[in-house]
Amino acid sequence: MINTPKINGERISKRLAQAGLCSRRDAERWISKGRVKIDGQLLISPATIVTKSNLITVDGKALPTTTNCTRLWRYYKPSGLITSHKDPYGRPTVFNYLPKNIPRVISVGRLDLNSEGLLLLSNDGSLTRQLELPSTGLIRRYHVRVYGKLNMSKLVAIERGIAIEGVTYSSIKISLNRQNGSNAWLTVSLNEGKNREIKKVMEYFDLIVNRLIRISYGSFYLNSLKSNEIDEVSPKIVKNLKEQFGISNL
């Protein structure tokens, strides 16, 4: 086994993420399970430093050589798909429905099974991580249809933040688009995206979410994309994003 850092490189967990195989957190779990080797030797520490000269294998397969070509896509996730590479219940996933010419990608955050709309996908785990971080300050916007007795004064007040069942949610901006009886369409903007955040907040105010569509993520918009359509972001925009976040390749 090896556990000796090498110089002039980067952490193995970051390299695995950049290759689009997994997140850095997943990489640490893979290493602890003995799935990763460097130059034929079992790796035991996610802090190990690697360079271009190292042969890295995961489950016996060499690391894909994709780190020099970071790519990013906009995808309209349909309702009814899981945002996961594998589902223990055998439900269809986003990745089952992508075109065959798309390389292995990971999603920027998630959308629930019954949610739809804009999902960003990339083959670079470092880029997806930066796009996900709340500290990056990227605003996620949603069109949300709710059912129930609407009290906009209470909803507007949560722009200052709210705590529900011990979980604190930061600023959430809500505006009314239109209302028809007990149904209403809202625009909801937030920058955290905690698990089922919008649905939990609406439930707190006795509102049932019966449709949720993400329309934008930072400077990326759903625009005219139709359900299950995918569109690649220009290399120039991706390059600018990487420079903005200070992401470089080996």
N, C-alpha and C positions, 0 to 999 in steps of 0.2 A: 504493500500500500504506500501511497505518497501523500505527503502533507507539507511539502516544502514550497513556499511561494517562489515564483519566477519573476524576474524584473522586466521592465519595459513592455508591459502588457496590460491586461485588465482582468477583473474577477471572472471566474468561470460562469457564475450565475448570470452575469451581464452578457457574456458571449452567447450563452444558450438563449437568452431572451432576444438578443439582436438577430439571431438566426430564425426567430419566429416560432420556435418550438414550444415555448411556454413563458410564463411570467417568471420574474426572479424568485418569487416565493415558491412557485412550483419547482423551479430548478433546485432549490435547497432541499425540497422533499425528495426529488429524484436522486440527488446525491446521497441523502441519508439512507435510501433504499438500495444503494449499490448499483444504480443503473448507468452511472457515468464513469468513463475511463479516460485517462490522458496517457497517450503513448503506450497503451496496453496495460497500464496500471490502474487499479481501482482508486477512485477519488473518495476522500473522506471529509473534505472541508470545502464549503462553498466560497471560502475566502481565498482559495488558491488562485494565483495569477497565471494566466496563459498568454501565449504569443502566437503569431502566425505559424511558427514552426511546429507547434504542438498538434498531434493527431488526436482529435476529440471524438469519442464515440458514445452514443446513447443506445442502450439495449443492443450493442454490437454493431450499430450502423453509424457510419461517419457523419459528422455534422454537415448539414447542407451549406454550400458555399454561396449564401445569399446576402451576406452582411454588407457587400459593397453596392448593393442595389436595393435601397429601401423603397418600398412601394406602399401606396395608401389608396383605399377604395371607399366610395360612398355606396351603401347598400340599403335598399328598402326592405327591411325585415317584415315579412308578413306575420299576422297573428297566427298562433298555433305552432310556431317553431321554437325550440329551445336554443338559447345562446350558449351552447356548450359543445365541445368536441365529442363527448360521450354522455349518454343518458342511461342510468341504471334501469329505467323503466322501458327503454326501447323506443321512446318518443322521437319523432323526426327533429333533427337539429338544423340550424342555419347552414352548417358546413356540408350537409348532405345535398343542399340545393344550389350550391355555388357552381358556376361553369367549370368544366374540367381543366381549362387553361389557367385557372387561378392557382397559384402556389399555396402551400400551407400558410394560413394566416391565423391571427388571433384578433379577437374583438377588442375595441376600445370600450370598456364597460360592458354592460348587458342590457337587454330589454326582456321583461318578463314574457312568459309563454303567451299570454293574451294581449301583450302590447305590440305595437307595430311602429314602423317609421324608420328614421335614419339611424343606421349602425355603421360606424367606421371600422374598417378592417385593415390590418397591416401585417407585413411579413417581418416587421422589426419590433421586438418586444420592448426595447428601450423607448421607442417613439410612443407606443401605446401606453406605456406607464406614465410618461410625461403628460400625455393628453388626458389621462384619467385623474391625475392628482388634483385635489381641491385647491391646493396652493397655486396651481397654474391659473386658476380663476376663469376657466372657460365656462360660459353660460350654456346650459341645456334648456331648450324651449320645447314645450309640448302643447298640442291641442288636446283638451280633455273634455269628454262629455260625461256629465254627472246627472244623477237622478236624485231628487229629494228637495227639501225646502231650503232654498238658497238664502244665505245671509251674507251679502258681500262685505258688509262692514267688519264682520268677524274675520273673513278670509283676508281682506286687505291688511288687517292688523298683524297677521303673521309674517309680514315683511320684516318685522323686528326679530323673528325667530320664535320657536315654540318647542316645548318639551312634552313628549307623549310617552307614557309608560316608561319613564326613565331614560328615554332617548331624546337627545337635543338635536333639533334641526335648525340650521342657520337660515338666513333670509330666504323667503320664498315669495316671489312676486306673482300675484294673480289678478287677471283682468277678465271682465265678462265680454264675450264676443256676441252672443245672442242667447235668448231664452224663449222656450216654447212650453208653457205650462210647467210641469215638474222637471223637464229636461233643460239642460243648459250646456253651452259650449264655453269653455274657459281657455285662456292662454296662461300657462304656468311656466315660470322661469326660475331655475335654481342652478347652483354650481357645486353641489355635493353629490347628489345621486345615490343616496343610501338605499339599501334594499327596500323595495316597494314603498319608497318615501311618499310619493304622491297619493297612492291609494290609502296609506295609513293616515295621512293628514286629512284626506277627504272623509274617511270613515269616522275620524274624531269629531267631525262636524256633521255627522249623520248623512253624508252624501255617498252614493254608490257610483263608483267609476264603471261605466259600461263601454267606454272606448278611450284608448290612450294612444296618441300618435306623436312620436318625437319629430319635430319639424326642423330643428337645427342643433348643432353641437359646435360651440365656438363660432368660427367663421364659415363653417360648412353647413349647407342647407339641403333639405330634401328636394326643394324645387319641383321639377316635373318628373322626377323618378316615380315609376309605378311599382306596385307590389312585386317583389322578388327581382327587380332590376338592379344592376350594379354598374358603377361608372368609376373609372380610375382617375384619381387626382393627378394633375400634371406634375412631372418631376421637378419643375421649378418651384412650385408651392411646397413640395415635400422637402426640397433642399433648404428653402427658407425656414421651414419649421424646425429642421434639425439644427440649423445655425442658431435659431432663437432659443432652443433648449440646450444648446451646447453639446449636442450629440455628435460624436465622431466615430469613424470605423477604424479598425486596426489597419 
